[in-house]
Amino acid sequence: MSRHSGPAPAVAPVIHAFAGAIAALLISTSIATAETLTVEAQGTGPSRSDAISAALTAAVEQVSGLKIEARAEVQQEFKSAATGSSDRSVTLQESQQTAVKRAAGGVVKSYEIISVGSNNSTFDAVLSVNIERYNAPGLATQDRRRIVVALPQNLAELSPPEIATLRDALEAYFIQTRRFSVLDRQNDSAYRSEIELLQSRDVPVTETMRLGQVIGTDYVLLTKVRRFETATEVTILPITNQRANRNTASAAADFSILEVATRQVKWAGQAVLETSVDRAGALHAFASRIGGLVLNDIYPLRVVQILRPNSVVINQGADTIKIGQIFSANRLGDMDVDPYTKEPLGRTETRVGAIQITRVDPKLSYGDLISGALPDDGVDIILREQNGTEPQTLSAPTTNANTGPRPRW
């Protein structure tokens, strides 16, 4: 057995840092829970139990937004809950909840009878029904634009694994921006396995509320990679006689945002990259270039706090921003409207200076004013990327087709 006599590796700090990151994620993200909604519903039937059953069905339809066909299984469970009980408040048994959930798509926990009356041979029931609904974790989906990153069309000499890597890097970029709900369309087998588990009879009924939560997308990012070339130049250092490698990469792609509902192309542009990293690094840099162009027009960086005398806090961080980048700081003015179409064109922008990024955190970044003057507090300031300000080895695009008005979709 060999012994290591040197200093112990710094494993504990790494573990503590990782645990801290996980804890922060759990604290900052809402836990997936089920909430109980109380709705009032009416039903009519030939008997008291039939009227109550119809009101329960109407309550489930009201919460789920789906029309439930008259299924014998649902009617039987609702009738069994309503028959033989004179109580005004009734709690369904677990077996009844399970059967109703499987057949009707909603979990009815309990109900209270507000009124039951008869008119000749017809009964009318008014109920207050408690229905459980699953809450997905995190920010509500409707509060973010939903986007799917399609597999890029390969018009260059990229291998299928490299195309998949580019798509994954684009997805990761949009996830880190925290501005989009990025929907997965690539891992259907893993998804189906989990759905089959939730549909099994071994799962409690409350867990089955996770079913039926799949959402459609608003937009699809389409990319055509037209050029992706890399080269390695080997030189011999004259003094040490050692070999030195110099990597270069050149890439170009057209991209567009497609609105699914109308199949309308909402925005299109071109990304060009010249960099001096290896091939794998160039793929990720290219994804950041494409994602950055899309994001800068949809969600430009905003200054959320001014730290006097000459520093600012910005509402974005992680890998979407790099230390050393320089942005033009613009003060937002009044909204402009197109005189022909009456379409809002966006607010006017007046340059006030330039900001250089000095620090990047997971959700925020910090920058210093390197030219100009910061306005008074309470003024809206957005940041636009300046040409020639990419940090490290990245260079600004030589071509950008996005020369028209910035989209407001």
N, C-alpha and C positions, 0 to 999 in steps of 0.2 A: 504494500500500500504506500503510495507516494504522499508526501506531506508538502503543503505549500507554506513556506517560511516567510513569505512577504506579507504585506498588509492585507487585511481581509477586504474583499471586494465590497464596494458600496451598494449592497443589495437593499438594505433597510430603507435608505432614503428614497430609492426608486419605488419600493413597495408602498411606502407611506404616501408618496406623490400620486401613485396610481389610485390608491384607496381614497385619497382626498378628492381626486377628479371624479371618481364614481359617486362619492357622497354628495359632491356639488351637483352632479347630474340628477341624482334622486331628489335633492331638495328643490332644485329649480324646475323640475318637471312634475306636472300633476300626475297623481297615481290614478291608474285606470279603475274606476268605480262604477257602481250602478246607483242611479238616483231614482227615487220614487216620485212619480208624477200622479197628482190627483186630478181626475177629469170628471166632468158631469156628462152623463149619456142617457139617452132615452131609448126605449124599445117597446115594441107592440107584438102581442101574440095571442093565440086562442086560450091560453091558460096563464096563470100567474108565473109559473116557472118558465114558460116560453117567453114571456115578456121580459123577465129578468135576463134570460139567456141572450135575447136579442140586444138588450142594453149593454151587456158585457161585450158582445161582439162589436157593437158600435164604438165602445170605449177603446178597444184594441185597434180598430181601424183609425180612430182619431189620432192616436199616438204614433202608429206606424206609418200612416199615410197610404196604406195599401187596402184595397178592397178584398175582404175575406169572403170566399164563396161559402155557401151553406154546407158545411161538411158535417157528417154524422158524428165524427169523433169530437169535434168542438162542441156541438150542440149537446151531446151526451154528458160531457164533463161540466158544462155550464148548468145543465138541468140538474145533475146530481148535486151540485153545490147549492142550487136554489130550492130543491124539493125536500120536503120533510123538515124544514127549519123555519121557525117563526121569528128567529132573531132578525133584528134590523141590521146588525153588523155580522158579516160572514167572512172567515178566512179560509181560502182554498187550501186543500191538502197538497203536499209535495207532489204526489202522483198526478193530481189534477193540474197543477201548475206545469208539470213536465209535458203532459199530453196537450194542453192548450198551446204551450210554447212551440212544440213540434208542428202542430197543425195550423196555428194561426199566426205565429211569429211574434207574439207578445206574452209577457209574464204578468198574469193577473194575481196579485198577492191577496187582495181582500176588496170587499165592497161594502157600502152602507146604503140601505134603502132609504131614499128620500120620500118617495111616495109610490104606491101601487093602487091603481083603481081600475074598475071594470065599467064598460059601456056596452050594455047588451051582452054579446058573446065575445067581446074583445077586451083584453087587459092592456093597460098602459103602465109602464114602469119607468121611474126616474131614479138613477143610481149615482152615487159618488164612488168612483172606482180608483183604487190604488194600483198603478202599473209601474213595474220596474223597467228602466231603460239603461242600457250600457253607455257609459261616457268614455270615449277614447282619451288616452293621456295626451297632455300637451295642449297647445293653443288650438282652439276650435278650427276645424278644417276650413270652414267658410270664411275665416279671417285671413287666410292666405290663398294666394293663387296656386292652383294645382297644376303641376307640370309633369310630363313624361319625357324622358330623354330617349329618343329613338336610337337604334343602332346606326352609327354614321355610315353613310354610303361611301364606299371605298373606290375612289378614282385614282389613287396613288398606289405605291408599292408597299402597302402595309399588310401584314399577315392577319388572319382572323383573330388570333389572340391579342394583337396590338389594337385592332379596332375595338375589341371588347374592353381593353384597358382604357382606351380613350373615352368610351361611353361611361365606364365606372368612374373615371376621374371627373367627368362632367357632372355626374350625379352627385359625387362627393362635394364638388364645388357649390352646387346649388343648395345642398343640405346645410353646409357650413354658413351660408349667407343668412340662414334663419328667416328668409323672406318667402320661401316657397314650401308647399307641401309636395314633396317629390314622391311620386307613385312608382312602385316597382312593378315591372312587367316581365322580369327575367327569371324569377325564382318560383314558377308555378308549382313545381313538384313539391318543394318544401311547404308552400302554402296549402296545397291540397292535403298533405299529410296531417297538418294541424287541423284543418277543417274536418277531416274524417274523425280525428280524435274528439273534437267538440260535439260531433254528431252521434257519438257512441253513447250507450246507456250508462256508462260508468261515470259520466260527467254530471255534476249537479246542475239543476235547471238554471241557476243564476249564471253559471259559466257559459251556457249556450246563448246568452244574450250577446255574446261577441259575434255571433253569426249575423249575416245580413248587414254588415257595416262597410262592405266594399264600396268605394266611391269612384266615380268617373273623373277624368281629367278635364281641365279647362283648355290647356295648351300642350302642344307637342313641339319639342325642339328637334328640327331636322338639320342635319349637317352633311355636307358633301366635301370630303377631303380631296382636294385637287393636287396637292403637292406635299410630300413629306420625304425629305432627303437628309441623310446624315453622312458624315465623313469623319475619318480620324487621320490626322497628319502626325507622323512620327518623326521626331527630330532627335539628333544626338547632341547633348550638351558638350561644348568644346573642352571644358575644364575637367569635369568629372567623367566624361565619356558615358554618361547614363542616357537612357532613352526617355523621352518625354512625349506624351501624347496630347494632342490638341484636338478636341471635339468641336464639330460645327454641325448645326442643324438648321434647315430651312423648311418652312411649312406654310401652306395657304389652304383656306377652306371657306366655302360659302355656307351660311347658315340662315335659317328663317324660323319664325315662331308661327305655328299654325293654330288657329282657334278651331277646336274640334266641332263645336255646335254648328258653325257656319262654313267650315273649311276655308275661311278667309285667312290669308297671310297677313298677320298683324304687323310684322316687322321683318326686315331682311338686312343682312350686312355681310361683310367679308373680314376675316381675321388673317393676318399675316404675321409670322414669327421668324425672327433670326436670333439664334442663341448659340452659346458655346458650351452646351452640356451634352451628356451622352444621350443615346436614343431613348432610354426609359425616362430620363429626366425631361427630354423634349416633349414626350407625349403628355406628361402632366403639365408642363409649362404651356403647351398648346391648349389644353383644356381650360386652364386659368385665363388664357387670352380670350377664348370664345366666351366663357362664362362672364368674364369681366365686362366685355362689350355689351352683352345682353343686360347684365345687372345695372351698369352705369346709366343706361337709358330708362330702365323701368324703375329702379330704386337707387337713385344717386345717393352717395354718402351724405349724411347730414351731421352737422355739428350739434351735439346735444348739450354741451356745456363749454363755456369760455373760462379758462383758467388764466386770470390776469398775471403778468402783463401780456404774454404773447403765446400762450399755449391753448389747445382745444382738445376736447374729448369727442370722439367720432363713434357713431352708432353701429360699427361693424368691426369684426376682427378675424381671428383664426387665420387660415391659409389664404383668404381672399385679399389680404393686404400684406404688403411687405415693408419692412423697415427700409427707409431711404426713398420710397416713392414720393413724388411731388405732385400735388393737386392744386388746381386753381380754385380759390375760395370765392364763391359768388353769392351775393345777397339777393334773395328772392323778392320780387316786386308784385305788381298787379297781374291778374289773369288776362291774357290776350285771347281774342276770339276771331276765327277766320271770317272775313266779311262775306264770303260766298257761301260756305257750308254752315256757318254759325257754330262750327265745332271748336271747343276749347283747345287752344294751342299750347297752353301752359303759361306759367308765370314768367315774367321778364327776369333776366339774370344780369346783375351788375357786378363785375369783378372788383374785389376788394383787396386781393393779395394772393399769396401762394403759401401752401402748407406742406411741410415735409414730415413724413411719418417717422416717429422716434421710438415708438413702443407699440407692440401688438399683443393683446390679450384674447382669450377665447371669444368674448362677445363685444369688446370695445377696443379701440386703438387711440393713440395719442399722437399729436403732431405739434410742431412749432411753426410759428409764422416766420417766414424767411424774407418776405417782402410785403409791402402794403401796410394796412392798418386794420385791426379788428373793429367792427361796428359795436354799437351799444348792445347791452344784454336785451334779450327778447326778440332779436332780429333773426329770421330764418336764414341759415347759411347752408348751401350745398357745396359739395366738392366735385369737380370734374377733373379727370385725369389729363395731365399735360403731356404733350408729345416729348419723347426723349427722356422720360423720367422712370422707366422701369429699373428696379434695383438689380444689383448683381450683374448677371450676364445677359439679361433680357433686354431687347431693344423694342422701341415703339413700332407699331405696324406701319409699313410704308404705304398701305392702301386701306381705306376704310370707306365702304359704300354708304355708311350711315351719315349722310350729309344733309338730310332734310330735317324737318321738325321732329323733336323728340316725341315718342309715342306717349299717350296718357291712357293706357288700357290696363 
